[in-house]
Amino acid sequence: MKPGKTEKPGKLYVVATPIGNLSDFTNRAIETLASVKLIAAEDTRHSKILLQHYGINTAMISLHEHNEASRIKKIIGILQTGSSVALISDAGTPLISDPGCRLVIAAHEAGMQLVPVPGPSAISAMLSVAGQSVERFCFEGFLPSKPPARRKQLESLVSEDRTLVFYESSHRIRDSLNDMKNIFGSSRGCTVGRELTKRYESLYRGTLDEVILQMEQNLHSVRGEFVVVIAGAVTSSDDSVEKGRSIMDVLLTELSVSQAASLAARLSGARKKVLYEYGLSKKGT
């Protein structure tokens, strides 16, 4: 480098990796990982298998939720010397329920160039086959593991009219689906995707009641990783719903949820189903 010349910073590539099927890895992703100075991986042991499969020998450094803050300075320093770095997660697109957000923010603030290398994503893969509306959707990630916190979050989504997308683990899928049934109503549309792109990939679609029954009839249905898609609430106008909820708050002290919803719907003009689901969430049933 000539005296007085400033080194051009490297690039931070955010690279999507397969969510199960190694054949889903893109040529661009492979070329990128092979060309950078360093790969920041969520779990280097896990990613080593993928890199070895494609003959990629680039050095790796771990970057996960427990060490991300301490790794940022080192990675930004490498970028500032003119070398490029790739960020990957264990599966899918980084940052989506995975670490890396703090690094990306820090790279922006340091004036680095960021480059997305798109590819597999469990969210888009699932929405493409869910058979639910995809014009507007809301990704909620993993629900809280503790039941009270999980139910509280679901209750906050009772009237959300966008399609809802959740990730869930094998340990909590049954409990989460039952909480959704109790809070959203048994007739709410639902699709569950299990082990997407893998050997035992499965889809379950119907109402929440029907999906839970389908999965109960399959002994292996609670094993693996899950994406849950819930149909959005059918809402009336904002004013009528707000009025109906206020009426429900009063009526629920004396009437059943069904009776209160019927009367509140007549008085407010809001849909009974919307008010009934609101009543269920208030009752905690």
N, C-alpha and C positions, 0 to 999 in steps of 0.2 A: 504494500500500500504506500502510495506517495505521501511525503510529509504534507500535513495540512488537509489531507483528504479524509473525509468522514466515511467510515464503513457503513454500507447500506444494511439496515436491520434485516434479519431473517423473517420468515413468515411462520405464523402459528396455524397449522392445518388442523381442523376439527374433522376427524375421519370416522364415518360410520362403518361398523363391522357386522358380520352375520349374526342373526339372532338364533341361529340353530343350524341351518344348512350352509356349509362352507362354500357351496357353489354360488351363493348369493353375493359373494365378495366381488366388487367391481374392479376392472382393470386399473382404473384411475387410482383407487384406494391402494392397490398393491404397489403401483409405481410410486405413489407418494410415500408410503411407509418405507420403501426401499431406498429412497433418495434423501430423506431428512437426516439430520445429525443425531437426533434423539427422539424416542417415542415415550411419551408420558402415558402409562397404562394404569387402569384401575387396579388390576392384579397381574403382575408380571408373569406369575406362574401359569395363569389361565391363558394370557395372550401369547405366551411362548409357543403353545400348541398351534395356534393359528399361524404365527409367523413361520414356524418350522415347516408347516404344511406347504407354504408358498415360497420357501427358500429365502426368507427375509432375515438378514443378519444384523439389522440396525440395533444399536444399544438401546436398552430400556431403563426407565426409572419409574418407580411406583408413584401414583398420585391418586389418593383416595380421601374419603371424608375425614380421616384422622390425621393426615399429614399434608393436606392440600395447602394450608396457609404457609407452612414452612418450606414447601417446594417452590412457591411462586417466585421468590427472589432469584433462585438458581436458574429457573427456566427463562425468566425475563432477561437475565444476564447473558444466557446463551443466545437468545434472539438478538440482543444488542450487539453481539460480536459479528453478526452477519449470518449465523447458522440458523437453519429452520428446524422446527420441532413439530411433531404430530401428537395430537391428543386423541386417545381412544378409550372406550369403556369395555367392560367384559362382553357386552353384546349390544348391538343397535347403535343409535345415534347418541354421542356423548351429551351430557347435561340433562337428558330427559330421564328424570328419576335416577340420575347418576352424578358423580362428582365432576368438577371442571368449571362450574359457573364462576367461582372466585378467580380462577386463572384467566378465563376469558375477559372478565371485567378488568383485571389488572393489566392484561395485554392491551386492551383498548386505551386505558388510561396512560400507559407508557408509550402510546403512539405506534404500536406494532400493527402490521397488516395481518388480518385474520382471513382465512380461506376455508369455506365449508367444502367438504368432500362428501356429498350426500350418498345415501344408500339405505340399507335395511332399517326399518323402524317398526316396532311392535304395534304402535298406535295406528299408523297408516295401513299396515298390513291387515290389522283386525277390522278397521272401519271399512275396508274395501270388500269384506265378505260378511259383515255383520247383519246386513239386511235391515238397518236402521237409518234414519235420516242422517246425512253427513254434511248438509249445507252449513250447519253451525254445530260446533261441539265444544265441550268443556272437559279438559283433561285434569283429573284430580289426583293422579299418581297413586301411591299406596295410602290406604286409609290407616288411621291410628290403630295400633295393636290392642290397646285397652278398650274393652266394650263401651264404657261411658263416653270416651272421647270419640270413638268411631260413630256411635249413634248421634252424638251432637253434630258431627260434621255432616252426616247424612240428612239430619233434620234441617240443616241450613240449606239443603239442596232440593227440598220437597217441591218447590214451585219453579225450579230452574227449567226453562222450556228448551234449552239446548240439549242435544244428546250428551250423556255423561259417559266418560271413559275412565276406568280404574285399572290399576295393576293390583294383583293379589297373589299371595303365596299359598302353597298347599296346606299350610298349617291353619289358615284363617278363612279359606274360601267358603266353607259351609256356613260359618258364623256370619260372615259378611253378607252372603246372599240372603240368609234368613233375616238379618237386620234390614236389608233393603226391602224385602217383602213386607215386613211389618211397618216400615216407615213410608215407602213409596206406594204401597198397595200391591196385592197379589196379582193384579191384572196388568201391571206396568210391563211394557215390552222389554225383553232382555236377550242378549246374546253373550255367551261365554266362549272364549277361545282358549284352548289348552295346548301347551307345547307347540306354538305356532312354528311352522316350517320344519319341525322335527319329525322323527319316525312315527310317533304316536299322536300326531296332531289331531285334535277333535274340536268340533263346534257343536254347541247346544243353543237352540233358539226357540223362543216362545214367550209366554208370559213368565214372570218370576216364579209363579207356582209351577208351571210346566217345566221350566229349566231345572228347578230344584229336584223335581220328581225324576227327570231324565238322568240327572247326575247321581241320584240315590240308587238308580237301577244299574249303574255301571260301577263296579268295584274299584276300577282304576281311575275314575274320573276326578279324584281329588289329589292325584299325584302330578307334580310338575309345576309349571309357571302359568299364570292365568292373566288374560285381559278380559275385563267385564265391560260390556256396553249396555247402557240403560237408556231407553227412550225418554226424551224430554217430557216434562209435564205439559198437558194441554191446558193452556191458560186463557182466561178471559182478559178483558181490558184491565190495565193496571188499576184504574180508579175503582172498578167494581170489585176486583179481588181484594184490594186494600179495605174497602168498606165491608166486604164479606168476612174478612179475617177479624175485623174489629167486632162485628156482631157475634162471630163464633166465640171469641174470648169471653163474652158475657153468657151466651147460651150454654157453653160447656160446663158451667158451674151447676146447671140444673138438668140438662138433657144429655142423652147419649150422643155419640159422634154423628150417627146417621140422622137422628132427629134434628140435631143442631145444624147440620149441613143442609138438610132439606129446607128448613125455615130460613136460614141465612141466604141461601141461593135465591129464594123467592123475593126476599127483601132487598138484596143487593144487585141482582142481575148476574152475579158470577156463576160459573159452572159448579154444580153440586160436587162433581168429582174432585175438582181442585180444592174446594173447601173441606171435603171429607178427608183428603190426604193431609191437609193442614191440621185438621182435628186429630187425626191419628198421631201426628208428630207431637202435638201438644200434650196428648194423653200419655205418650211414651209407650204405646202398645205396638 
